[in-house]
C-alpha cells in the first residue's frame, strides 16, 4: 500500500506539472546611452515567447530607441503619442487594461517591442492563442526600480536591445551543494550510528561526573511524527501569511540552534587538547555549578560569537553564505546525532508523510493561493513583496557561479533545505546502526548514502529541465527507501530490518 501511495503521489505531481500555465521566460534588455557614453548594462525582463520570441544572441538583437511613455497606461488610442512609436521600444505603465490591448496599440503605432513597467512583482504577460497570432512584437515586464536606475545611469536618451540568452543547464554551485549535502548525510549518519551503538555497549557503566559528554538521544514515536508534521504545516502557513513578523523569530532560533550544533561538533576535538582542563571554581550559578572546564566554556563563547557574527552580517551576500552553510551543516550533524529512528517502520512512516507534505506544498498549493505561487518556494526564497527583504536561514545556499546575464533575473543563490538533508539522513543513521548490529560491513549504510546521492542528482536534473522549484523529497524518499528495502530483501533480513533487530525491544515504539 505504501508503494502504491508513493506511485500515485508521483503520478499526481506529474499531472500537475503538465497542467496548462502561462508560458514565461526570463530575458534581458541591454541599455546603452544614445550619445555613446559608458558601456551598456543588462536589466532583467520577464516575457512571454508566445507573443514573439527574442534572439538568443545580443549581436542579433536590433538596438532601438527606448521611449519613456511610462506616464501612460496605453489602454486607448488617446494614450498614443502624436507621431506614434516608429521603430521604438516604448515604456508604458502597467494596469487598467490587458497586455493584449497595450501591445496591439503599440504595434499599430509602429513600435518594435513593448516594455511594461511594473511597481509590483513581475508576472507573465499572458493572452490567448488568437491574440498571440495577431501580435508580432515582443512584450515584456520590467521593474520600476530598474527603470529608475536606467535613467539615473544613462539619462533620458537611451537605446535598448531585447534578447534572451541561453542559460547553462547546470551551474557549478550545484556540485558544491551536492558535496555538502551528501557529505553531511554520510558523516552525520556514520557518527549517529556509531555513537548510538557505543552508548548501548556502555549502558551499564555510570558516568555521573561533571564531564558527561553524550546527550541522550530522542527516540521518535508515531505520535511525535504526527505532531511534528502538523507543526511543520502550521509554521509554513503562518510564515506565508505573516512572513515579515515571524522571519526574525526564525533567525533567532537558527542562531541559538546553530551555536549549539557547532559546540556539539567541536567539543570532541577540543576535549583532545592538552590544555585548558582546569575548572571554574565552586559556585551556585545555573550550569556553572557543574564546574565546566575552561576550554569548554571558551568553546561555548566562541560558538555563540560565530552565530552572532552571522546574525549581524547575514545579508552580506559576498561571504555570509559561507558562514551560514557552516553553521547549517553543524546544526544538521547535531540533529542527526540527537534524533533517532528506532525501526525501519518508523523511518518509512516519517519519510512517506514528509514526502506527501513536500509535494503538497510545492505542487498543490499554487492552485490554492491567490498569487498562484507555491507556498514552499515562496517561503524558502522570501516573498517578493516582503518589506524586510529577509531570507529564512534554514537552507544551504551557494551563489550562482555561471557568467550568464540571466543570473540577474533568477535567484542569485541555489538553495537546499535542511529537511532534505535531515529526513533522509535519519534513515542513513538507522542503516548504519543496523549494519553494526548484524555485522554487515556497512552495506546498508553505503547503499543508502549512494541512493541519497543519486536522488539528489535526479532532483538537480528535474530542476534544470523544469526550471522551477522542486520538492527534493519527491526524489530522495523513493531512492533511499526502495534501496534500503531492496538490500534487506537481498540479504533476507527484511523482518529484522523492519523491526530494528532488537533496537526497539520493550520500548513500546514502532
Secondary structure, DSSP 8 states (H G I E B T S, - for coil): -HHHHHHHHHHHHHHHHTS-----EEEEEEEEETT--S--EEEEEEE-TTT----SSGGGS--EEEEEETT----SGGGS-TT--TTEEEEEE--SS-HHHHHHHHHHTT-SEEEEEESS--------HHHHHH--SEEEEEEHHHHHHHHHHH-S-EEEEEE-----SS-THHHHHHHHHHHHHHHHHHHHHHHHHHHHHTTTS---STT------EE--HHHHHHHHHHHHHHHHHHHHSHHHHHHHHHHHHHHHHHHHHHHHHHHHHTTSSS---B-----STTGGG--BHHHHHHHHHHHHHHHHHHHSTT-TTTHHHHHHHHHHHHHHHHHHHEE--SHHHHHHHHHHHHHHHHIIIIIGGGTSTT---HHHHHHH--TT-SS----SSEEEEE-----GGGGTS-SEEEEETHHHHHHHHHHHHHHHHHHHHT-TTHHHHHHHHHHHHHHHHHHHHHHHH-S---THHHHHHHHHHHHHHHHHHTT-HHHHHHTTTTTTTT---
